[in-house]
Amino acid sequence: MYPQVSINIKKLRNNLDAVAKTTKEHGKCSMMVVTKCVCADEEVVKMIAETPAVDFLADSRISNIASYADVAHKNGKKTVLLRIPMQSEIVEVAKYVDLCMISEIETIKLLNAEASKLGKKQDILLMIDMGDLREGIFFQNKDLIFEAVQQILALDNINLYGVGVNLTCYGAIIPKNENLSALVEIAREIEAKFGIKLEMISGGNSSSIYLIDKGELPDGINNLRLGESVLLGNDTAYSTRLPGTDADAFILKAEIVELKRKPSLPIGEVGVDAFGQKPYYEDRGLMDRAIIAIGKQDTDLDSMEPVDSRLEIMGGSSDHIIVDVTKAKGDYKVGDIIEFTLSYGGLLKCMTSKYVEKTYVK
């Protein structure tokens, strides 16, 4: 069935091994491998959970974590909730999550109550906002940080496992030695002020890994949360390829449903498209236009690239993508399959869509 994403487990394992060598051997950091972009795909999760170098399996959706908590624990891995939890899901968080990233004290108190019911000590990672302006207590207000820590330490069923930061996801602030060193300094101040030892200082995601090879990851950062670097082989700070990784572990395959020679410029007054945008068209004369049976509901046109370099994506709607196949000189016909590599946005949408089949190369 098409469209489909072909998932090469061998290449993913190679990526994981390459990233682990950088992160664990050179960076001396524990590894959280993020399963969100593949929607906790069972085969991918199995491979990750069985890899000795992986310490944690992390996701933003509690339903994903619930689906693989047993597999993770069976293989000696802890589960991590990346997205700060909703109060409405606290029961599930306490049940399935070993380590929870969190920033609101009232939510922490609710989590404490649920953990008490289960007779468990819930580990949390207190998030600190180092300037990206997404989640966390703002780093310049240390009084608020210390106040939160004091309240956390008073809770019987919460363990302050460490502190963490998120960078590049909202404000696109790149991790640097300077801002991550400031996070380490906050952690050390917490330890000194309250007489405790924090097990983890989590220094961000795949955008932080480049600091290891540059020798600029601060001492004290002992964990990274890695998704795109494992799945696509990317350092997301500067969009560079990580050594020894493959970019094509995921290939999108879609079927041609129409192939006709038509003008490149639509005829008539141009309004807005199905998504409320007014498109721009360049007059290239007549072209061979293939329509493939996948669209914006299931993928991101800006995050996919034809494997055949002679082809070019012209645009699309919710259910169709139009591809210029003129340079392919008649090599394609209706019913043929066009293959695409995917970047993060396209992979996320394809893996989320129930309309895109998933197949495996092992």
Salt bridges, closest charged atoms under 4 A:
GLU43 OE1 - LYS362 NZ 2.91
GLU50 OE2 - LYS46 NZ 3.10
ASP55 OD2 - LYS24 NZ 2.96
ASP98 OD2 - HIS73 NE2 2.68
GLU106 OE2 - LYS109 NZ 3.72
GLU114 OE2 - LYS117 NZ 3.17
GLU135 OE1 - ARG134 NE 2.68
GLU185 OE2 - LYS142 NZ 3.93
GLU189 OE2 - LYS142 NZ 2.73
GLU191 OE1 - ARG188 NH1 3.03
GLU191 OE2 - LYS197 NZ 3.91
GLU216 OE2 - LYS214 NZ 3.99
ASP248 OD1 - LYS11 NZ 3.01
GLU258 OE2 - LYS262 NZ 3.24
GLU282 OE1 - ARG284 NE 3.72
ASP288 OD1 - ARG261 NH1 3.17
ASP308 OD2 - ARG310 NH2 2.90
GLU312 OE1 - ARG284 NH1 2.87
ASP324 OD2 - ARG284 NH1 3.92
ASP331 OD2 - ARG310 NH1 2.83
ASP336 OD1 - LYS333 NZ 3.06
GLU339 OE2 - LYS253 NZ 3.90
